[in-house]
Amino acid sequence: MGWGTGLVPPTRLERDLALQCVLSAFATGSFLTGTAVFFTQIVGLTGSQVGLGMSVAAGVSLLLSIPLGRLTDVVGAKLLWVVASLLEAVLYLAWPAIGTFATFVTMLAVLASIETAGRSAREVYRIAIFPRETRVRSMAYMRAARNVGYTLGAGAGGVALGIGSREAIIAVPLLTGGLLVLNAVMIAFLPAVERPPRASGGPLEKMGPAALRNPGFVVLSLCNGVLGSNQILLNVVVPLWLVERTDAPQQLLAWLFGTNTVLAVLLQVRASRGSETVAGSLRAVRWSGWAFVLSCLVLSVTHETTGWISIVLIWVGHITITGAELWQSASGWGFASELSDHRRLGDYQGVWGMGYQVESIAFPALYTFLALQWGAPGWAVIATIAVTAAVVSHPAARAAERHLVKVGAPVGS
């Protein structure tokens, strides 16, 4: 079977959700492309203020991850997803009214909280709406679709930046807000999902023990976040390494990001095959860990190479990071589906999301320091961190499995 086969989802529901992914990713991708320009030139903030605001928002999102996940179990995944999407649209439409650092931080923290609630609801919906045997495949199609949407959004944002006028830049968050309204409408027309079994008006504990009482699952979520730090390598470390520590031309960055996007669209579904089970997800973890290590090994030597050798090695290193990304995503979907207590899906997705949030807070500074300051030894430490996460994932997954059996959870249903 060729790389380009199977790009179109086979069922109507999968196609509808893939289209929704394209739309939402197009909306947010268009704004993310010009985020720095909008906040500095329109709002009038400094670069350090923008960074501080994003750090505050990340911290708030981390603190609220579990409570907002539990909210999904209380109000229902689809309803919360629709409401969060509408609120997110309203906030983007209000961005041009931001004029001070205090309002910027407040708005960003509120937006991060709403996005966290929406993400938890979205993941619960996707797990609940698909049967066990097609769940991971469906998520792979949706991730490929999001890559298409982000690419289109980046193009739209790039056009606005190319025009460069104040009006064009202000139009970007307005476009994002309008598209997110359409996104909420599209979500509202998706099929409903059954609510978790719970006695009417009863306490949340009636649905089963909280996710935090499943230590294997908590540890596994952190390991998944560590392996998910391939995104930090792709988007932060490799670009800085290329510019500051190699003789490769900066124009290569565009080709690297383009290669990553194309491979994610073409190969994500293939990479997800077999990850419908815990054993299959653990196999994908091992592949992700090996790809992570190979990337670090290849990239670490480009400080000493020159010319076309540097270009080829950096490109190969970027491809192997993409492989780590695809296998890690596949394993994450399998784990989140198979090792969540389906009576408390929102709670479990809140814990699962914490791993990604810890990754976004801890690893940009750590990996940048290790690679740029320590060089090859620093890359070796990064690879060791990834290998450790891959190794620990195995006993953690088995412990999470045993916990679900112990509490009588409907595993992977």
C-alpha positions in Angstrom: 0.0 0.0 0.0 1.4 3.4 -1.0 2.1 6.3 1.3 -0.7 8.4 -0.2 -3.4 5.8 0.1 -6.0 6.0 2.9 -5.9 9.7 3.2 -9.7 10.1 3.1 -11.5 8.7 6.2 -13.7 5.8 5.3 -16.8 6.7 7.3 -19.1 9.7 7.4 -18.5 10.5 11.0 -14.7 10.3 10.6 -14.9 12.6 7.6 -17.1 15.1 9.5 -14.7 15.2 12.4 -11.7 15.5 10.1 -13.3 18.5 8.4 -14.0 20.0 11.8 -10.3 19.5 12.6 -9.3 21.3 9.4 -11.6 24.2 10.3 -10.5 24.6 13.9 -6.8 24.2 13.1 -7.1 26.7 10.2 -8.7 29.2 12.7 -6.1 29.0 15.4 -3.1 28.4 13.0 -3.8 31.7 11.3 -3.5 33.6 14.6 -0.6 31.7 15.9 1.5 32.6 12.9 1.3 36.3 13.7 1.0 36.1 17.5 4.3 37.8 18.2 3.6 40.6 15.6 0.1 41.2 16.9 1.0 41.4 20.6 4.1 43.6 20.0 2.9 45.9 17.2 -0.8 46.1 18.0 -1.1 45.6 21.7 2.3 47.3 22.3 3.9 44.7 24.6 7.5 43.7 24.8 8.8 40.3 23.9 9.5 39.5 27.5 6.0 40.5 28.5 4.5 38.2 25.8 6.7 35.3 27.1 5.7 36.0 30.7 2.0 36.1 29.8 2.3 32.7 28.0 4.0 31.2 31.0 1.3 32.4 33.3 -1.4 31.0 31.0 0.4 27.6 30.9 0.6 27.5 34.6 -3.2 28.2 35.0 -4.0 25.6 32.4 -1.9 23.0 34.3 -3.7 23.8 37.6 -7.1 23.6 36.0 -6.5 20.5 33.9 -8.1 18.0 36.3 -11.0 20.2 37.5 -12.0 21.0 33.9 -11.6 17.4 32.9 -14.1 16.4 35.7 -16.4 19.1 34.4 -16.7 17.1 31.2 -18.1 14.2 33.2 -20.6 16.4 34.9 -22.0 18.4 32.0 -21.3 16.1 29.1 -18.5 16.1 26.4 -20.4 17.5 23.5 -22.1 20.3 25.4 -18.9 21.5 27.0 -17.1 21.2 23.7 -19.6 23.5 22.0 -19.7 26.0 24.8 -15.9 26.1 25.0 -15.6 26.7 21.3 -18.1 29.6 21.4 -16.3 31.2 24.3 -13.0 30.8 22.6 -14.4 32.5 19.5 -15.7 35.4 21.7 -12.2 35.9 23.2 -10.5 36.0 19.8 -13.0 38.5 18.6 -12.2 40.6 21.7 -8.4 40.5 21.1 -8.2 43.9 19.3 -9.7 45.5 22.4 -6.7 44.4 24.5 -4.5 47.4 25.4 -2.6 46.7 28.6 -0.3 44.0 30.0 -2.8 43.2 32.8 -5.7 42.6 30.4 -3.4 40.6 28.1 -2.4 38.2 30.9 -6.0 37.9 32.1 -7.3 37.3 28.6 -4.6 34.7 27.9 -5.2 32.9 31.2 -8.9 32.7 30.5 -8.3 31.6 27.0 -6.0 28.9 28.1 -8.5 27.6 30.6 -11.3 27.5 28.0 -9.0 25.7 25.5 -8.2 23.2 28.2 -11.9 22.5 28.9 -12.6 22.3 25.2 -9.6 19.9 24.6 -10.7 17.6 27.4 -14.3 17.5 26.1 -13.1 16.9 22.6 -10.9 14.0 23.6 -13.7 12.4 25.7 -16.1 12.8 22.8 -13.7 11.1 20.4 -13.1 8.2 22.7 -16.8 7.8 23.4 -18.2 8.2 19.9 -16.0 5.6 18.1 -16.0 1.8 18.7 -12.9 0.4 20.2 -11.6 -1.1 17.0 -11.6 2.1 15.0 -10.9 4.7 17.7 -7.1 5.0 17.2 -7.4 5.1 13.4 -10.0 7.8 13.6 -7.8 9.9 15.8 -5.0 9.5 13.3 -7.1 10.8 10.5 -8.1 13.8 12.7 -4.5 14.6 13.5 -3.5 14.4 9.8 -6.4 16.8 9.1 -5.2 19.2 11.8 -1.8 19.4 10.1 -3.6 20.4 6.9 -5.6 23.0 8.8 -2.5 24.5 10.5 -0.7 24.7 7.2 -3.6 26.6 5.6 -3.9 28.8 8.7 -0.2 29.6 8.6 -0.6 30.6 5.0 -3.5 33.0 5.8 -1.6 34.5 8.7 1.5 34.9 6.4 -0.6 36.8 3.9 -1.7 39.2 6.6 1.9 39.7 7.8 3.0 40.2 4.2 0.5 43.0 3.8 1.8 44.4 7.0 -0.8 47.0 7.7 -2.4 47.5 11.1 -5.8 46.6 9.6 -4.6 43.4 8.1 -3.0 42.2 11.3 -6.1 43.1 13.4 -8.2 41.2 10.9 -6.4 37.9 11.8 -8.0 37.4 15.3 -11.3 38.5 13.9 -11.0 35.8 11.2 -10.0 33.3 13.8 -13.1 34.2 15.9 -15.4 33.9 13.0 -14.1 30.5 12.0 -14.4 29.3 15.6 -18.1 30.3 15.6 -18.5 28.1 12.5 -16.5 25.4 14.3 -18.9 25.5 17.3 -21.9 25.2 14.9 -20.3 22.2 13.2 -19.7 20.5 16.6 -23.3 21.1 17.6 -24.5 19.1 14.6 -22.3 16.1 15.5 -24.0 13.0 16.9 -24.6 12.9 20.6 -22.8 10.5 22.9 -24.0 8.7 25.9 -23.3 10.3 29.3 -21.3 8.3 31.8 -23.4 6.0 34.1 -24.1 7.9 37.2 -27.0 8.1 39.7 -29.1 11.1 39.0 -28.0 13.9 41.3 -25.4 11.6 42.9 -21.8 12.5 43.7 -19.1 12.2 41.1 -17.5 9.4 43.0 -20.5 7.2 42.0 -18.8 7.0 38.6 -15.7 5.2 40.0 -12.4 6.2 41.7 -10.7 9.4 40.5 -7.9 9.1 38.0 -5.3 10.4 40.5 -5.9 7.2 42.4 -4.5 5.3 39.5 -0.7 5.9 40.0 0.2 3.9 36.9 -1.9 6.1 34.7 -0.5 9.3 36.3 3.1 8.1 35.7 2.2 7.0 32.2 0.7 10.5 31.4 4.0 12.1 32.5 6.0 9.6 30.4 3.8 10.4 27.4 4.4 14.1 28.0 8.2 13.5 28.0 8.0 11.6 24.7 5.8 14.3 23.4 8.6 16.8 23.9 9.6 15.8 20.3 7.5 19.0 19.5 10.0 21.1 21.5 12.8 19.6 19.4 10.9 20.3 16.1 9.7 23.8 16.9 12.3 25.3 19.3 15.6 23.4 19.6 16.3 22.4 16.1 15.7 25.9 14.6 17.9 27.5 17.2 20.5 24.8 16.8 20.5 25.2 13.0 20.9 29.0 13.3 23.4 29.2 16.1 25.5 26.0 15.9 25.6 24.9 12.3 26.5 26.4 8.9 23.3 25.2 7.3 21.3 28.0 5.6 18.3 29.4 7.5 16.1 28.8 4.4 16.4 25.1 5.3 13.9 25.6 8.2 11.1 26.1 5.7 11.9 22.8 4.1 12.1 21.1 7.4 8.7 22.2 8.6 7.2 21.4 5.2 8.7 17.9 5.3 7.3 17.4 8.8 3.8 18.5 7.7 3.8 16.3 4.6 5.0 13.2 6.5 2.4 13.8 9.3 -0.4 13.9 6.7 0.8 10.9 4.7 2.0 8.6 7.4 0.1 9.3 10.6 -2.6 6.7 9.9 0.0 4.1 8.9 2.0 4.8 12.1 -1.1 4.3 14.2 -1.8 0.8 13.0 -1.6 -1.7 15.8 -1.9 0.9 18.6 -5.5 -0.1 19.4 -4.2 -2.3 22.3 -1.9 -1.7 25.3 0.7 -4.0 23.8 0.5 -2.2 20.5 0.8 1.1 22.1 3.9 0.0 24.1 5.4 -1.2 20.8 4.8 2.3 19.4 6.5 3.8 22.5 9.6 1.7 21.8 9.7 2.9 18.2 9.2 6.5 19.3 12.0 6.2 21.8 14.4 4.8 19.3 13.6 7.5 16.7 14.1 10.1 19.4 17.5 8.7 20.2 18.5 8.5 16.6 17.5 12.1 16.0 19.6 13.3 18.9 22.6 11.3 17.7 22.4 12.6 14.1 21.8 16.2 15.1 24.6 16.3 17.7 27.3 15.8 15.0 26.1 18.6 12.7 28.0 21.1 14.9 31.2 19.7 13.4 30.0 19.1 9.8 29.9 21.6 6.9 28.0 22.3 3.7 25.8 19.7 2.2 26.7 17.1 4.9 25.2 19.4 7.5 22.1 20.0 5.4 21.5 16.3 4.8 22.1 15.3 8.4 19.8 18.0 9.8 17.1 16.9 7.3 17.5 13.2 8.3 17.4 14.2 12.0 14.2 16.1 11.4 12.6 13.1 9.7 13.5 10.8 12.6 12.0 13.4 15.0 8.8 13.3 12.9 8.8 9.5 13.3 9.1 9.9 17.0 6.1 12.3 16.9 3.9 9.9 14.8 4.6 6.9 17.0 4.2 8.9 20.2 0.8 10.2 19.1 -0.4 6.8 18.2 0.7 5.3 21.5 -0.9 8.2 23.4 -4.3 7.6 21.7 -4.1 3.9 22.5 -3.2 4.5 26.2 -5.8 7.2 26.7 -8.5 5.0 25.3 -7.6 1.6 26.7 -6.3 2.7 30.2 -9.0 5.2 31.1 -11.9 4.3 33.3 -14.8 4.9 30.9 -17.1 5.9 33.8 -14.8 8.9 34.3 -13.4 9.7 30.9 -13.2 13.5 31.6 -11.3 13.0 34.8 -8.9 10.7 33.1 -8.4 13.0 30.1 -7.7 15.8 32.5 -4.9 13.8 34.1 -3.6 12.7 30.7 -3.5 16.4 29.5 -1.3 17.3 32.4 1.6 15.4 30.9 1.5 17.6 27.8 1.2 20.7 29.9 4.2 19.8 32.0 6.1 19.2 28.8 5.4 22.7 27.4 6.4 24.3 30.7 9.6 22.3 31.5 11.3 21.3 28.3 11.7 24.4 26.1 14.2 25.9 28.5 15.8 22.6 29.5 16.3 21.2 26.0 17.5 24.6 24.7 20.1 24.8 27.5 21.3 21.2 27.0 21.7 21.4 23.3 23.1 24.9 22.8 25.3 25.1 25.9 26.5 21.5 26.3 26.5 20.4 22.6 26.9 16.7 22.0 26.8 15.7 25.7 23.6 17.8 26.0 22.0 15.9 23.1 23.0 12.6 24.9 21.1 13.8 28.0 18.0 14.6 25.9 18.1 11.2 24.4 18.5 9.6 27.9 15.5 11.5 29.1 13.4 10.1 26.2 14.7 6.5 26.7 13.9 6.7 30.4 10.3 7.7 29.6 10.0 4.9 27.1 11.3 2.3 29.6 9.1 3.5 32.5 6.0 3.6 30.3 6.0 -0.3 30.3 5.6 -1.0 34.0 3.4 2.1 34.3 1.0 0.9 31.6 0.7 -2.5 33.2 0.1 -1.0 36.6 -2.7 1.2 35.2 -4.2 -2.0 33.6 -4.2 -3.8 37.0 -5.8 -0.8 38.7 -8.7 -0.8 36.2 -9.3 -4.5 36.8 -9.1 -4.0 40.6 -11.8 -1.2 40.5 -14.0 -3.1 38.0 -13.7 -0.5 35.3 -15.1 -1.2 31.8 -11.6 -1.2 30.2 -11.4 0.1 26.6 -15.2 -0.2 26.1 
